[in-house]
Structures are given as structure tokens and as C-alpha cells.
Amino acid sequence: MNHISVLIVEDEPHAQNELKRLLAKSGHDVHVLDCIDSVEEAINWINKNEEPDILFFDIQLSDGLSFEIFKHIKTKTPVIFTTAFDEYAIQAFKVNSVDYLLKPIKQHELTAALDKFKALKDEPKNKNTGLRLEQIEELLKLHKPHFKTRFITRIGDQIKQIDINEVAYFKAEDNEVLLITGNNKRYFVNYALDQLSGLIDPVLFFRANRSYFVHISSIKKISKYFNSRLHIELEPATEEPVLISRVKVPEFLNWIDK
């Protein structure tokens, strides 16, 4: 069979649909097996299904980095990452046999990545597509963004400036993102939670789940929760429980232990 089976791991529906559209126009016979939107679901899917020919992974997912997946499964399936990292990091990543496509993905780059995969598949002696996790994590360190030190928000006709040190956590609510300060002031900010991942210092902030980005100083209490998850109590208090998924617990514990 000459078709290419693909698993897409991407947490943005628009990006999922765009990637499927580009794959359909690539000139290759591509069969998308499924679209998964989290680290935990990807681990479960791969453990329960026959592996596809290619894995398409976004790097930053709603419940963590997709690299976390490879700490829970063993696979030699080639991976093509779709990422928002800058060109310098992208070119560095390409020293591996794994490909990286910068968002927004261009049709000719996606087609070239599939062409490369087909060439490697047709010549097994050249096939070296296994993911070297440690090397990729080291290359990630090449990407050193300048983190935001303040946010602005509009209050009527006024523009208010909020220092990053005042932020307790960010919360996604009704298609908006709220910035909550340590003294429980709430402000709308013009960023999605996914965008904040590259804008705020990961030493200070952690993406707890789909709805919360928390500052280390806002964590008042950490408790064990059902199904190997963790419950974190924040200050100011939240209306609903803030949970860390089972898959993300090791990453969270490493983060608070730094």
C-alpha cells in the first residue's frame, strides 16, 4: 500500500482542519486516522492502536509539551512537529531526520516533508527517523524569548498597566482570558492562553490545564486527587477546582521543585 497513515496531535480545531486541508493537497495519498488534542489522549490512542506511518505533533498542547508523550511510550515512528518557534530553532531542529514546520504551515514545506518521509521509507538503510528526545529538548533551549514584564488592559477610555509581578494567574473564561492579580482584581487581556506560553516566564508560570496559567506564588495548597491527579488551591481562591492531569503531574512536580 502506498498511502501514508497519519495521526494529528493538535489542540486547536482550526489548526487541525488546516493541516488536513494541506495534507489533502500534498499530492500524496494521506489517510488521517484521528485528531487528538492533548498529551494524555495521545498516549492512550498510541497505546491502543496500530501506529501510523507519521505522527504530526504540535509542540505546545493544552496539557503540556508533546515531548512528554515520548516519556510514556516507545515508538520509532517518524514525527513532524508543527510549531511556532522561530526560524533559528527550526533550522537547528532540522539536523535530525524529524521535520519541523513553522506555523502558519506553507503547502510546499508540508509537501517537501512528506517527500522526505517517502524517500526515507523507500530506502531503509537511510531510515533514521527515531526521535532523540534529549537532543530535541536541548535544542529547545536555543529559543530564548524575551518574556513580558507587564500587560495592558482597557477600562472604559483608560488604559491600565499591570506589572507581571502582580499577576496571580490567568484564566480562560467564555472565550476571553482574565488576568487575576494577587489582590483579586480581574482584567481582560488580549491574549489566548496558548499565546501566553511563549510570552511569560515558564520558571514563574505553569499551564495547569486548559483554563489556568498559574504563578508559583499563587499556589496555596497541593493535594492528591482522584485518578492520580493533583488539586491545587490558589490564592485568590477559584470558584472551581484547579486540577493537574495524571500525565502532567511529573512535569508540574519538576516545575515546583526548581
Buried (B, 14 or more C-beta within 10 A) or exposed (E): EEEBBBBBBBBBEEBBEBBBEBBEEBEBEBEBBEBBBBBBBBBBBBEEEEBBBBBBBBBBBBBBBBBBBBEBBEBEBBBBBBBBBBEEBBEBBEEBBBBBBBBEBEEEEBBBBBEBBBEBBEEEEEBEBBBBEEEBEEBBEBBEEEBBEEBEBEEEEEEEEBEBEBBBBBBBEEEEBBBBBBEEBEBEBEBBBBEBBBBBEEEBBBBBBBBBBBBEEBBEEBEEBEEEBBBBBBBBEBEEEBBBBBBBBBBBEEBEEE
